[in-house]
Amino acid sequence: MLFLANLSSLTTSSDSCATCAAIRCLIAYAEGLEDSHIEVAATEGTIVLSGIASSDEARAQALDIAGEYAGIRIINNIVIRADRGS
């Protein structure tokens, strides 16, 4: 079982790296996000999510995970994958 501390603010570069790594891990192992490819970065006290989600629900789930863990401003640049069969 993975226990991660909730950080209310990012104060150092190492905090930013640790927060990004933790959020990446949580997103990577989250049920329902297997088909999504989401990147996590930190800049100026803000978490930035980018990449491709398999659905609007997956996009929202990634945002929820980041928000619950980091507790700071989140910029969500995740796009929804268009179905190629349409």
DSSP file (Angstrom, degrees, kcal/mol; ACC not computed):
  #  RESIDUE AA STRUCTURE BP1 BP2  ACC     N-H-->O    O-->H-N    N-H-->O    O-->H-N    TCO  KAPPA ALPHA  PHI   PSI    X-CA   Y-CA   Z-CA
    1    1 A M              0   0    0      0, 0.0     2,-0.5     0, 0.0     0, 0.0   0.000 360.0 360.0 360.0 140.8    0.0    0.0    0.0
    2    2 A L        -     0   0    0      2,-0.0     2,-0.5     0, 0.0     0, 0.0  -0.865 360.0-169.6-104.2 122.5    1.3    3.4   -0.9
    3    3 A F        -     0   0    0     -2,-0.5     2,-0.4     2,-0.0     0, 0.0  -0.956   8.7-179.4-113.1 124.9    1.0    6.3    1.6
    4    4 A L        -     0   0    0     -2,-0.5     2,-0.1    18,-0.0    -2,-0.0  -0.975  25.3-122.8-127.3 135.9    1.7    9.8    0.4
    5    5 A A        -     0   0    0     -2,-0.4     2,-0.5     1,-0.1    -2,-0.0  -0.470  26.8-119.5 -74.1 146.1    1.7   13.0    2.4
    6    6 A N        -     0   0    0     -2,-0.1     2,-0.6    65,-0.0    64,-0.2  -0.768  25.4-153.3 -86.2 124.6   -0.6   15.8    1.2
    7    7 A L        -     0   0    0     62,-1.0     3,-0.1    -2,-0.5    65,-0.0  -0.879  12.4-168.9-102.6 123.7    1.4   18.9    0.3
    8    8 A S  S    S+     0   0    0     -2,-0.6     2,-0.3     1,-0.2    -1,-0.1   0.709  75.3  11.0 -84.2 -18.9   -0.4   22.2    0.6
    9    9 A S        -     0   0    0     63,-0.1     2,-0.7    37,-0.0    -1,-0.2  -0.993  69.2-123.9-153.8 154.4    2.3   24.2   -1.2
   10   10 A L        +     0   0    0     -2,-0.3     3,-0.1     1,-0.2    60,-0.0  -0.890  34.0 165.4-100.0 116.4    5.4   23.6   -3.2
   11   11 A T        +     0   0    0     -2,-0.7     2,-0.3     1,-0.1    -1,-0.2   0.730  58.0  25.8-105.9 -25.6    8.3   25.4   -1.6
   12   12 A T  S  > S-     0   0    0      1,-0.1     4,-2.2     0, 0.0     5,-0.1  -0.867  78.8-107.3-134.5 168.0   11.4   23.9   -3.2
   13   13 A S  H  > S+     0   0    0     -2,-0.3     4,-2.5     1,-0.2     5,-0.2   0.883 120.7  53.6 -61.2 -38.7   12.4   22.2   -6.4
   14   14 A S  H  > S+     0   0    0      1,-0.2     4,-2.5     2,-0.2    -1,-0.2   0.871 106.9  51.8 -66.9 -34.8   12.7   18.9   -4.6
   15   15 A D  H  > S+     0   0    0      2,-0.2     4,-2.8     1,-0.2    -1,-0.2   0.920 110.0  49.7 -62.6 -42.9    9.1   19.3   -3.3
   16   16 A S  H  X S+     0   0    0     -4,-2.2     4,-2.6     2,-0.2    -2,-0.2   0.925 112.3  47.0 -61.2 -45.7    8.0   19.9   -6.9
   17   17 A C  H  X S+     0   0    0     -4,-2.5     4,-2.5     1,-0.2    -1,-0.2   0.920 114.0  47.4 -62.7 -44.4    9.8   16.8   -8.1
   18   18 A A  H  X S+     0   0    0     -4,-2.5     4,-2.4     2,-0.2    -2,-0.2   0.904 112.8  48.9 -65.3 -41.4    8.4   14.7   -5.3
   19   19 A T  H  X S+     0   0    0     -4,-2.8     4,-2.6     2,-0.2     5,-0.2   0.931 112.3  47.8 -64.5 -45.8    4.9   16.0   -5.9
   20   20 A C  H  X S+     0   0    0     -4,-2.6     4,-2.7     1,-0.2    -2,-0.2   0.923 112.6  49.3 -60.3 -44.5    5.0   15.4   -9.6
   21   21 A A  H  X S+     0   0    0     -4,-2.5     4,-2.2    -5,-0.2    -1,-0.2   0.907 111.9  48.4 -62.6 -41.9    6.4   11.9   -9.1
   22   22 A A  H  X S+     0   0    0     -4,-2.4     4,-2.5     2,-0.2    -2,-0.2   0.923 113.2  46.4 -65.4 -44.3    3.7   11.1   -6.6
   23   23 A I  H  X S+     0   0    0     -4,-2.6     4,-2.6     2,-0.2     5,-0.2   0.908 111.2  52.7 -65.9 -41.3    0.9   12.4   -8.8
   24   24 A R  H  X S+     0   0    0     -4,-2.7     4,-2.7    -5,-0.2    -1,-0.2   0.926 111.2  47.6 -56.6 -45.0    2.3   10.5  -11.9
   25   25 A C  H  X S+     0   0    0     -4,-2.2     4,-1.8     2,-0.2    -2,-0.2   0.928 111.7  48.9 -63.5 -46.8    2.4    7.3   -9.8
   26   26 A L  H  < S+     0   0    0     -4,-2.5     4,-0.4     1,-0.2    -1,-0.2   0.905 115.4  44.4 -61.1 -42.2   -1.2    7.8   -8.6
   27   27 A I  H >< S+     0   0    0     -4,-2.6     3,-0.9     1,-0.2    -2,-0.2   0.903 110.3  55.2 -68.6 -41.5   -2.5    8.5  -12.1
   28   28 A A  H 3< S+     0   0    0     -4,-2.7    -1,-0.2     1,-0.2    -2,-0.2   0.841 116.3  36.6 -61.8 -34.0   -0.5    5.6  -13.6
   29   29 A Y  T 3< S+     0   0    0     -4,-1.8     2,-0.3    -5,-0.2    -1,-0.2   0.338  88.6 119.5-103.0   6.8   -2.0    3.1  -11.2
   30   30 A A    X   -     0   0    0     -3,-0.9     3,-1.8    -4,-0.4     2,-0.2  -0.558  69.8-116.2 -76.2 131.8   -5.5    4.5  -11.1
   31   31 A E  T 3  S+     0   0    0     -2,-0.3    -1,-0.1     1,-0.2    -2,-0.1  -0.474 101.6  28.8 -64.4 132.4   -8.3    2.3  -12.3
   32   32 A G  T 3  S+     0   0    0     -2,-0.2    -1,-0.2    -3,-0.0     3,-0.2   0.274 103.4  79.9  99.6 -10.3  -10.0    3.8  -15.4
   33   33 A L    X   +     0   0    0     -3,-1.8     3,-1.6     1,-0.1    -2,-0.1   0.216  54.1 109.9-111.5  14.5   -6.9    5.6  -16.6
   34   34 A E  T 3  S+     0   0    0      1,-0.3    -1,-0.1    -4,-0.1    -3,-0.1   0.829  81.9  45.0 -59.9 -34.5   -5.1    2.7  -18.2
   35   35 A D  T 3  S+     0   0    0     -3,-0.2     2,-0.3     2,-0.0    -1,-0.3   0.318  97.6  93.8 -94.6   7.9   -5.7    4.0  -21.8
   36   36 A S    <   -     0   0    0     -3,-1.6     2,-0.5    17,-0.1    17,-0.2  -0.725  59.5-154.0-101.2 151.6   -4.7    7.6  -20.9
   37   37 A H  E     +A   52   0A   0     15,-3.2    15,-2.4    -2,-0.3     2,-0.5  -0.879  26.6 172.3-125.1  96.6   -1.2    9.1  -21.4
   38   38 A I  E     -A   51   0A   0     -2,-0.5     2,-0.3    13,-0.2    13,-0.2  -0.912  18.0-158.1-118.3 130.4   -0.9   12.0  -18.9
   39   39 A E  E     -A   50   0A   0     11,-3.3    11,-2.0    -2,-0.5     2,-0.4  -0.766   7.0-154.4-101.7 149.1    2.2   14.0  -18.1
   40   40 A V  E     +A   49   0A   0     -2,-0.3     2,-0.3     9,-0.2     9,-0.2  -0.991  18.6 165.9-127.3 130.8    2.6   15.9  -14.8
   41   41 A A  E     -A   48   0A   0      7,-2.1     7,-3.4    -2,-0.4     2,-0.4  -0.946  23.1-142.1-138.0 159.7    4.8   19.0  -14.4
   42   42 A A  E     +A   47   0A   0     -2,-0.3     2,-0.3     5,-0.2     5,-0.2  -0.987  21.8 168.1-125.4 135.8    5.3   21.7  -11.8
   43   43 A T  E >   -A   46   0A   0      3,-2.7     3,-1.4    -2,-0.4    -2,-0.0  -0.954  66.9 -16.6-148.2 127.4    6.0   25.3  -12.5
   44   44 A E  T 3  S-     0   0    0     -2,-0.3     3,-0.1     1,-0.3    -1,-0.0   0.870 128.4 -46.9  48.7  48.0    5.8   28.3  -10.1
   45   45 A G  T 3  S+     0   0    0      1,-0.2    28,-0.5    27,-0.0     2,-0.4   0.652 117.8 109.7  74.2  16.0    3.8   26.5   -7.5
   46   46 A T  E <   -A   43   0A   0     -3,-1.4    -3,-2.7    26,-0.1     2,-0.4  -0.967  62.4-136.8-126.0 139.3    1.3   25.1  -10.0
   47   47 A I  E     -Ab  42  74A   0     26,-2.5    28,-3.0    -2,-0.4     2,-0.5  -0.819  19.3-158.4 -92.2 133.6    0.8   21.6  -11.2
   48   48 A V  E     -Ab  41  75A   0     -7,-3.4    -7,-2.1    -2,-0.4     2,-0.4  -0.964   3.8-164.6-117.0 121.2    0.3   21.2  -15.0
   49   49 A L  E     +Ab  40  76A   0     26,-3.1    28,-3.3    -2,-0.5     2,-0.3  -0.876  19.4 160.5-101.6 134.6   -1.4   18.2  -16.4
   50   50 A S  E     +Ab  39  77A   0    -11,-2.0   -11,-3.3    -2,-0.4     2,-0.3  -0.940  22.4  67.5-145.6 168.2   -1.1   17.5  -20.1
   51   51 A G  E    S-Ab  38  78A   0     26,-0.6    28,-2.5    -2,-0.3     2,-0.4  -0.866  79.1 -43.3 122.0-155.5   -1.5   14.6  -22.5
   52   52 A I  E     -Ab  37  79A   0    -15,-2.4   -15,-3.2    -2,-0.3     2,-0.3  -0.963  40.4-163.7-125.0 130.9   -4.3   12.5  -23.8
   53   53 A A  E     - b   0  80A   0     26,-3.0    28,-3.0    -2,-0.4   -17,-0.1  -0.823  23.7-133.1-108.2 152.0   -7.2   11.0  -21.9
   54   54 A S  S    S-     0   0    0     -2,-0.3     2,-0.3    26,-0.2    26,-0.1   0.682  85.4  -2.1 -77.3 -17.7   -9.5    8.2  -23.2
   55   55 A S  S  > S-     0   0    0     24,-0.1     4,-2.0     1,-0.1     5,-0.1  -0.970  74.9 -99.2-161.0 169.7  -12.6   10.0  -22.1
   56   56 A D  H  > S+     0   0    0     -2,-0.3     4,-2.3     1,-0.2     5,-0.2   0.863 123.3  55.2 -64.4 -35.5  -14.0   13.1  -20.4
   57   57 A E  H  > S+     0   0    0      2,-0.2     4,-2.4     1,-0.2    -1,-0.2   0.901 107.2  49.0 -63.9 -41.5  -14.4   11.0  -17.2
   58   58 A A  H  > S+     0   0    0      2,-0.2     4,-2.3     1,-0.2    -2,-0.2   0.894 110.2  51.6 -65.1 -40.0  -10.7   10.0  -17.4
   59   59 A R  H  X S+     0   0    0     -4,-2.0     4,-1.9     1,-0.2    -2,-0.2   0.929 112.2  45.8 -60.8 -46.3   -9.7   13.6  -17.8
   60   60 A A  H  X S+     0   0    0     -4,-2.3     4,-2.5     1,-0.2    -2,-0.2   0.875 110.3  54.3 -65.3 -38.3  -11.8   14.6  -14.7
   61   61 A Q  H  X S+     0   0    0     -4,-2.4     4,-2.5     2,-0.2    -2,-0.2   0.916 107.8  49.1 -63.5 -43.9  -10.4   11.7  -12.7
   62   62 A A  H  X S+     0   0    0     -4,-2.3     4,-2.3     1,-0.2    -1,-0.2   0.907 111.7  49.7 -61.7 -41.9   -6.8   12.7  -13.4
   63   63 A L  H  X S+     0   0    0     -4,-1.9     4,-2.6     2,-0.2    -2,-0.2   0.907 110.6  50.1 -62.9 -42.8   -7.7   16.3  -12.3
   64   64 A D  H  X S+     0   0    0     -4,-2.5     4,-2.8     2,-0.2     5,-0.2   0.918 110.0  50.4 -61.4 -44.7   -9.3   15.0   -9.1
   65   65 A I  H  X S+     0   0    0     -4,-2.5     4,-2.1     1,-0.2     5,-0.2   0.941 113.4  44.8 -59.9 -48.7   -6.3   12.9   -8.3
   66   66 A A  H  X>S+     0   0    0     -4,-2.3     4,-2.8     1,-0.2     5,-0.5   0.913 115.0  48.4 -62.9 -43.2   -3.9   15.8   -8.7
   67   67 A G  H  X5S+     0   0    0     -4,-2.6     4,-1.4     1,-0.2    -2,-0.2   0.891 111.7  48.3 -66.1 -40.8   -6.1   18.2   -6.8
   68   68 A E  H  <5S+     0   0    0     -4,-2.8    -1,-0.2    -5,-0.2    -2,-0.2   0.880 119.5  38.9 -67.7 -37.7   -6.7   15.8   -3.9
   69   69 A Y  H  <5S+     0   0    0     -4,-2.1   -62,-1.0    -5,-0.2    -2,-0.2   0.953 125.3  32.2 -78.0 -50.8   -3.0   15.1   -3.6
   70   70 A A  H  <5S-     0   0    0     -4,-2.8    -3,-0.2    -5,-0.2    -2,-0.1   0.879  76.8-158.3 -81.2 -38.9   -1.4   18.4   -4.3
   71   71 A G     << +     0   0    0     -4,-1.4     2,-0.2    -5,-0.5    -4,-0.1   0.736  59.5  97.9  66.2  21.5   -4.0   20.8   -2.9
   72   72 A I  S    S-     0   0    0     -6,-0.3    -1,-0.3     1,-0.1   -26,-0.1  -0.676  87.4 -52.1-127.3-176.7   -2.6   23.7   -5.0
   73   73 A R        -     0   0    0    -28,-0.5   -26,-2.5    -2,-0.2     2,-0.4  -0.343  53.2-161.5 -62.3 135.5   -3.5   25.2   -8.3
   74   74 A I  E     -b   47   0A   0    -28,-0.2     2,-0.6    -3,-0.0   -26,-0.2  -0.979   9.8-157.9-121.3 130.2   -3.9   22.7  -11.2
   75   75 A I  E     -b   48   0A   0    -28,-3.0   -26,-3.1    -2,-0.4     2,-0.8  -0.948  13.2-155.2-104.2 123.3   -3.8   23.6  -14.9
   76   76 A N  E     +b   49   0A   0     -2,-0.6   -26,-0.2   -28,-0.2   -28,-0.1  -0.846  29.3 158.0-106.5 102.3   -5.5   20.9  -16.9
   77   77 A N  E     +b   50   0A   0    -28,-3.3   -26,-0.6    -2,-0.8     2,-0.3   0.074  30.3 134.5-105.6  21.1   -4.3   20.8  -20.5
   78   78 A I  E     -b   51   0A   0    -28,-0.3     2,-0.3   -29,-0.1   -26,-0.2  -0.542  40.7-155.2 -74.2 132.9   -5.4   17.2  -21.0
   79   79 A V  E     -b   52   0A   0    -28,-2.5   -26,-3.0    -2,-0.3     2,-0.4  -0.760  17.8-113.2-106.3 156.8   -7.2   16.6  -24.3
   80   80 A I  E     -b   53   0A   0     -2,-0.3     2,-0.3   -28,-0.2   -26,-0.2  -0.753  32.5-115.4 -90.5 131.2   -9.7   13.8  -25.1
   81   81 A R        -     0   0    0    -28,-3.0     2,-0.3    -2,-0.4    -1,-0.0  -0.478  28.9-130.4 -65.7 127.0   -8.6   11.2  -27.6
   82   82 A A        -     0   0    0     -2,-0.3     2,-0.3     1,-0.1    -1,-0.1  -0.608  25.1-109.6 -77.7 137.9  -10.8   11.4  -30.7
   83   83 A D    >   -     0   0    0     -2,-0.3     3,-0.7     1,-0.2    -1,-0.1  -0.527  21.6-156.5 -67.4 128.4  -12.2    8.0  -31.8
   84   84 A R  T 3  S+     0   0    0     -2,-0.3    -1,-0.2     1,-0.2    -2,-0.0   0.648  87.0  66.4 -81.0 -14.7  -10.5    7.0  -35.1
   85   85 A G  T 3         0   0    0      1,-0.2    -1,-0.2    -3,-0.0    -2,-0.1   0.557 360.0 360.0 -83.4  -6.9  -13.4    4.8  -36.0
   86   86 A S    <         0   0    0     -3,-0.7    -1,-0.2     0, 0.0    -2,-0.1   0.463 360.0 360.0 -84.8 360.0  -15.9    7.6  -36.5
